[in-house]
């Protein structure tokens, strides 16, 4: 039976993600999708007329 090769982790805690950062401006994803749909509809209306 072959032995398992153990390789140390390459990033070793060097990558840090700041989860506690809070932005002053928070927008719900639903609002962003709605704004995109409105902009697309407006663009279509501008091309038609």
Residue frames as qw, qx, qy, qz and C-alpha x, y, z in Angstrom:
[[0.000, 0.890, 0.456, 0.000, 0.00, 0.00, 0.00],
 [0.416, 0.493, -0.020, 0.764, 1.36, 3.42, -0.95],
 [0.316, -0.460, -0.446, 0.699, 2.00, 6.01, 1.73],
 [0.145, 0.911, 0.373, 0.100, 0.11, 9.28, 1.57],
 [0.477, 0.253, -0.044, 0.841, 2.16, 12.31, 0.67],
 [0.241, -0.830, -0.415, 0.285, 1.63, 15.14, 3.16],
 [0.386, 0.409, 0.125, 0.817, 2.19, 18.58, 1.72],
 [0.157, -0.450, -0.442, 0.760, 1.97, 21.69, 3.92],
 [0.257, 0.845, 0.465, -0.064, -0.64, 24.29, 3.06],
 [0.533, 0.325, 0.160, 0.764, 0.77, 26.87, 0.70],
 [0.070, -0.750, -0.150, -0.640, -1.18, 29.88, 1.98],
 [0.561, -0.141, -0.605, 0.547, -0.65, 29.13, 5.66],
 [0.242, -0.746, -0.477, 0.396, -2.94, 31.85, 7.03],
 [0.284, -0.154, 0.189, 0.927, -1.67, 34.58, 4.71],
 [0.142, -0.408, -0.554, -0.711, -5.10, 35.13, 3.14],
 [0.024, -0.319, -0.638, 0.700, -7.38, 37.21, 5.30],
 [0.097, -0.531, -0.602, -0.589, -10.98, 38.07, 4.58],
 [0.039, 0.001, 0.412, -0.911, -12.51, 40.99, 6.45],
 [0.203, -0.479, -0.817, -0.247, -16.03, 39.79, 7.21],
 [0.235, -0.630, -0.539, 0.508, -16.64, 42.40, 9.87],
 [0.108, -0.121, 0.200, 0.966, -16.41, 45.32, 7.43],
 [0.231, 0.680, 0.676, -0.163, -19.78, 47.05, 7.04],
 [0.242, 0.291, 0.349, 0.857, -20.40, 49.49, 4.22],
 [0.149, 0.277, 0.331, -0.890, -22.34, 52.67, 4.88],
 [0.578, 0.279, -0.224, -0.734, -24.41, 52.06, 1.75],
 [0.288, -0.021, 0.957, -0.023, -26.17, 48.71, 1.81],
 [0.579, 0.236, -0.248, -0.740, -28.47, 47.77, -1.06],
 [0.748, 0.018, 0.626, -0.219, -30.49, 44.59, -1.17],
 [0.276, -0.117, 0.798, 0.523, -29.83, 42.34, -4.19],
 [0.296, 0.616, 0.730, 0.027, -33.50, 42.58, -5.19],
 [0.089, 0.898, 0.104, -0.418, -33.19, 46.36, -5.54],
 [0.186, -0.528, 0.596, 0.576, -30.09, 46.01, -7.73],
 [0.298, 0.210, 0.870, 0.333, -31.88, 43.54, -10.04],
 [0.206, 0.795, 0.545, -0.168, -34.91, 45.85, -10.23],
 [0.017, -0.823, 0.173, 0.540, -32.73, 48.84, -11.15],
 [0.242, -0.266, 0.766, 0.532, -31.01, 46.80, -13.88],
 [0.284, 0.474, 0.818, 0.158, -34.39, 45.72, -15.32],
 [0.131, 0.884, 0.297, -0.336, -35.62, 49.33, -15.31],
 [0.106, -0.677, 0.429, 0.589, -32.47, 50.53, -17.10],
 [0.275, 0.008, 0.859, 0.431, -32.79, 47.78, -19.73],
 [0.242, 0.683, 0.689, -0.024, -36.47, 48.63, -20.29],
 [0.032, 0.876, 0.036, -0.481, -35.58, 52.32, -20.60],
 [0.198, -0.438, 0.648, 0.590, -32.87, 51.52, -23.17],
 [0.284, 0.305, 0.864, 0.284, -35.34, 49.45, -25.19],
 [0.167, 0.835, 0.477, -0.217, -37.89, 52.27, -25.11],
 [0.067, -0.772, 0.239, 0.585, -35.27, 54.78, -26.29],
 [0.214, -0.204, 0.783, 0.546, -34.35, 52.58, -29.26],
 [0.253, 0.510, 0.814, 0.112, -37.98, 52.01, -30.24],
 [0.120, 0.911, 0.366, -0.146, -39.04, 55.66, -30.17]]
